[in-house]
Amino acid sequence: MARGRDRPYRGCRADRRLLVMRSTPSVLARLDGRYRVVKAPGVDAPAAQQDPAVAATVTRMLRDIEDRGMDAVLEYAKQLDHWEGGDVELDAAAIASSGDRLPADLRAAIELGADRTRAFAAEARSHLVDFSTEPVPGLVTGVKYVPVGRVGAYLPAGRFPLTASAFMTVGVAKTAGVPEVVACTPPQPGGGANDAVVYAAACSGVDRVFVLGGVQALAAMSFGLVGDGPIDMLVGAGNAFVAEAKRQLFGRVAIDLLAGPSEVAVIADESADPEVVAADLLGQAEHGPQSPAALVTTSAALADAVVAAVDRQLETLPTAWVAGPAWRDFGSVLVADDRETAAALMDDLAPEHLEVITTDDDWYHRRLTNYGSLFLGPWSTVAYSDKGMAGTNHVLPTAGGAKHSAGLSVSRFLKPLTYQRIERSATHELADAVQVISASEGMAAHEATATIRIAALDGVTPAAAASAGRA
């Protein structure tokens, strides 16, 4: 079978320094002697780096689009996406008919993924409930969950159209109750949008779809040049320019997260099938030539078998032209002395996707804390989530972000708005303390808001109390 694009895979040498995604030197030093490297990455740099040239290009484009509006958007569409003119918005009929042009099995798979993702989001939403509490008589506090008003979703459709992206962004946002979700997707070489991507958006409840790609799409949604006004939140994956545009637009709008190249890591022991582990490592390496893939195992025999299996599978993989360089440059295999070391190494990596294939998956489930999403057991592969079949979201933190952040979920589209209601009976305790703290800070106006209420308890009118305070 052809490897694709005449780019043969060439195996790598494991003679570079250890660099597995974003390992912490202090953690590796603490674990030194408790693991060994079977395969190290072929480059001595992190997989994802901010390119100054990309940042400068995005800055220029955003300024230009903000200054010149839709004229600039369309110029970039012609220049970068080979847009040939016409209306950039798909009308309702075009959106509705997108599924008619798909094979029946693809259409059914898209419908299943959309339904399953929204069902999981609905279950998650049901656990986010408004509440109020009265910690002391007369003091009522609470939370009310309110959806974001307007969301813009970017739906990639480049080298590998990410059909399921709409499930995770459009569908989850609509399940959260977002009133308006607009989507942008880049035009295809023959013109128009990718029908599978549009149908996935239609099944997910999208309100409007625009055939725009890249930085110009994100700017158009953020600046209110498409849709019914500026969006409040921008979501969706994309290339380095899309990621940089999201970074620069953050603050003007909310974003889901800043994600780099897709990552996969596997913890496995002697019970794992090396062919399965190799296939799952390559499954994510296929996303791009900078996608890290790591195996941490307690079995030296498995480590060697997986390396051999990866090389063997790459010989016939049609996408070896992309998965091969990713494995060569960003692939790692480590053998840990015991499961405690394996877990410590993996928690330090904090990978986007983490598979566990061992005789005691539950132990790892209890022990591990840093990952975007966890896949337990030999029957659980990342692709089931990637394509929407598991129902969980595939928009996840990368580059160690799982140490402090979670992935996109229904909660991200909801604002937990707090409120409080204070009655007369609780005023003295609260106002006395606020008066003391404000006075210590020198914040006289804050102090007065409490003082005026204390005076009111004694029958002094607010006007009189305020006047006395100014005297």
Stockholm file with secondary structure:
# STOCKHOLM 1.0

chainA/1-471         MARGRDRPYRGCRADRRLLVMRSTPSVLARLDGRYRVVKAPGVDAPAAQQDPAVAATVTRMLRDIEDRGMDAVLEYAKQLDHWEGGDVELDAAAIASSGDRLPADLRAAIELGADRTRAFAAEARSHLVDFSTEPVPGLVTGVKYVPVGRVGAYLPAGRFPLTASAFMTVGVAKTAGVPEVVACTPPQPGGGANDAVVYAAACSGVDRVFVLGGVQALAAMSFGLVGDGPIDMLVGAGNAFVAEAKRQLFGRVAIDLLAGPSEVAVIADESADPEVVAADLLGQAEHGPQSPAALVTTSAALADAVVAAVDRQLETLPTAWVAGPAWRDFGSVLVADDRETAAALMDDLAPEHLEVITTDDDWYHRRLTNYGSLFLGPWSTVAYSDKGMAGTNHVLPTAGGAKHSAGLSVSRFLKPLTYQRIERSATHELADAVQVISASEGMAAHEATATIRIAALDGVTPAAAASAGRA
#=GR chainA/1-471 SS CCCSTTCCCCCCCSCSCCCCTTCCHHHHHHTTTSEEEEECCSSSSCSCCCCHHHHHHHHHHHHHHHHHTHHHHHHHHHHHHCCCSSCSEECHHHHHHGGGGSCHHHHHHHHHHHHHHHHHHHHHHHTCCCEEEEEETTEEEEEEEEECSEEEEECCCSSSCCTTHHIIIIIHHHHHTCSEEEEECCCCTTSSCCHHHHHHHHHTTCSEEECCCHHHHHHHHHTTSSTTSCCSEEECCCCHHHHHHHHHHBTTBEESCCCCSCCEEEEECTTSCHHHHHHHHHHHHTTCTTCCEEEEESCHHHHHHHHHHHHHHHTTCTTHHHHHHHHHHHEEEEEESSHHHHHHHHHHHCCSEEEEESTTHHHHHHHCCCCSEEEESTTCCHHHHHTTSSCSCCCCCCTTGGGTCCCCCGGGGEEEEEEEEECGGGHHHHHHHHHHHHHHHTCHHHHHHHHHHHHHHTTCCHHHHHHHHHC
#=GC SS_cons         CCCSTTCCCCCCCSCSCCCCTTCCHHHHHHTTTSEEEEECCSSSSCSCCCCHHHHHHHHHHHHHHHHHTHHHHHHHHHHHHCCCSSCSEECHHHHHHGGGGSCHHHHHHHHHHHHHHHHHHHHHHHTCCCEEEEEETTEEEEEEEEECSEEEEECCCSSSCCTTHHIIIIIHHHHHTCSEEEEECCCCTTSSCCHHHHHHHHHTTCSEEECCCHHHHHHHHHTTSSTTSCCSEEECCCCHHHHHHHHHHBTTBEESCCCCSCCEEEEECTTSCHHHHHHHHHHHHTTCTTCCEEEEESCHHHHHHHHHHHHHHHTTCTTHHHHHHHHHHHEEEEEESSHHHHHHHHHHHCCSEEEEESTTHHHHHHHCCCCSEEEESTTCCHHHHHTTSSCSCCCCCCTTGGGTCCCCCGGGGEEEEEEEEECGGGHHHHHHHHHHHHHHHTCHHHHHHHHHHHHHHTTCCHHHHHHHHHC
//
